[in-house]
Amino acid sequence: MPRRTPSQRIGSLGHRVAAARFEQLGSWIVRNQEEDVGIDMEAELSDPDPTADFLKCQIKSFEGAAAKRPVRLKNEFLKYACECRIPVVLVLVESVTGQSWFCWLQGCIEANRLRPSIYGSRGSTTITADWLAPLDEAGNAELKSIARGIHPIASTRNQS
């Protein structure tokens, strides 16, 4: 009989924690993705009504010391994020405490000049811990500006 691995359990719990965290922020309608091909969840800004401003979320979970940590992502996924017209956000969740962080991938790629790494010969790129912001009220304000396309980095991306 197949067994659920600890990694699957942690991933599933992290997904539920991330969805609940967005709901707790009070400004988002959360939708799970039927087909998980890198995008685990969609969040639509609803401030107070639905706005048609979206975030696509890739959720990574871990269990252990509740401190943000670097996340290694496949370059194929990061290329997808670069090409995506909707903001793609990495959400990191510590599954026991529920502590959560985020990184807007397109903004991170631009601000940290990661394109050569992503489009180079390596298979993955590390999103460092210092590029992750807490998924809290201050982070919520930043996520709203990202979804609306008014974040300072979004403004420079939209001009190119």
N, C-alpha and C positions, 0 to 999 in steps of 0.2 A: 504494500500500500504506500502511495506517495506521502511524503512528509513535508510539512511546511518548514522551511529553513529559518533560522534566526534572522537572516538577512531579509527574507520576505516579510517576516513579522514586523521588523523594525521599519521597513519601507512602507508597509500598509498603515502602521500606526502614525508614522511621520506625515503621510498624506492626509489622514484625518485631522491631525493637529494643525497642519498648514491651512486646511479649509476652515477649520474652526477659528483660527487666528484671524484670517481675513474677515470672517463673519463678525467677530468680536470688535474689529475696528469700526464696524458700523457703516461703511461706505461702499461695500462691495457685494455683488451677487456672485456666488461661486458656482461654477459648473465643472463637474468632472468630465474628462475626455473619455469617450467610448474607446477609441483606438489610441493606445499610448505608444506613440512613436516619438519619444523625446519630450512631448508636451503632456504633462500630467493633469493640468487644471487650467481653467480659464476664469478670470475675474473681471467682471464688468463693473465700472464705476457707477454707483447709484447714489448721487449726492444732491438732493435726496431721491430723485427719480433716476431710472436708467438713462445713461448718457450716450451709449454706443461707443464709449471709450474703454478699450480692453487691455488686459495684460494676459500674456500666455506664460504659464509657470512650469518650470522644471523643478521637481522636488527631490532633494537628496536628504536622507535621514541617517542619523547615527545614534548610538547609545553609549553613554559614558560621561566623562567629565563635561559638564555643561559650559563649554567654551567654544566659540566659533573656531573653525579650523579650515585649512585650505581644501579646495574641492577640485579634483581633476576631472575635466570634461573632454570628451572626444572632439577632435577638431571637426569631424563631419557634422556634429550637432552645432558647434559654434559657427560654422559656415552657414548653416540653416538660419541661426539667429541673426547673423549679419545681413542675410538677404530678406529676412522677414520684415514686412511693413508694420506689423503689430509689435509693441515692445515685448521682449522675452525676458523674464525674470527668473533667476535662480533663487530658490527658497531652500535654505538649510535649516533642518529641524533636529534638535536633540529630543528624542522621542520620549524620554522619561519625564523631564522637567517641562517640556513644551517650549523651551527657549527657541526662538526663531530669528533668522537673519535673512537678508535678501541682497541680491546684486543684480542691477539692471545690466544685462549682458551686452547689448549694443553700446550703451554708454561706457561701460567698462572697457570694451574693445577699443573704442575711439580714444578715451582718456588715457589709456595705458599703451596705446599704439601696438596692439596685439595682432593686427592683421598679418604681418609677416610670419609670425609664429603659427597662426591658424591656417594660412594658405601655404605654409611651407611643407617640408617633408615629414615632420613629426606627426604622431598619431593623436596626441592630446596636449592640452594646455591647462595649467593650474591657475585657478582663480584663488588668489591669496586671501588669507583671513582678513587682512586690513582693508580689502575691497568690499567686505560684507558689512551692511548696516543693520541695526536692530529692527525687527518687524514690530514696531511700536507706534505710538501716536506721531512722533517726529518722522519716523519712516513712512507712515501713512501719508503725510503731507507730501513727501518726496514721490511716493508711488502715484499719488493723484496727479502731480505735475508731469510725471512720465507718461501716464495714460492719456492725459490731455494734449501731450505733445508740446508742452510749454517749459519743460525742464531745460536749463541752459544748454546741455549737450544735445538734447533733442532739437533745439533751435538750429544748431550748427549742422546737424545731420540732415534736417529738412531743406537746408539751403544748397546742399550738394547734389 
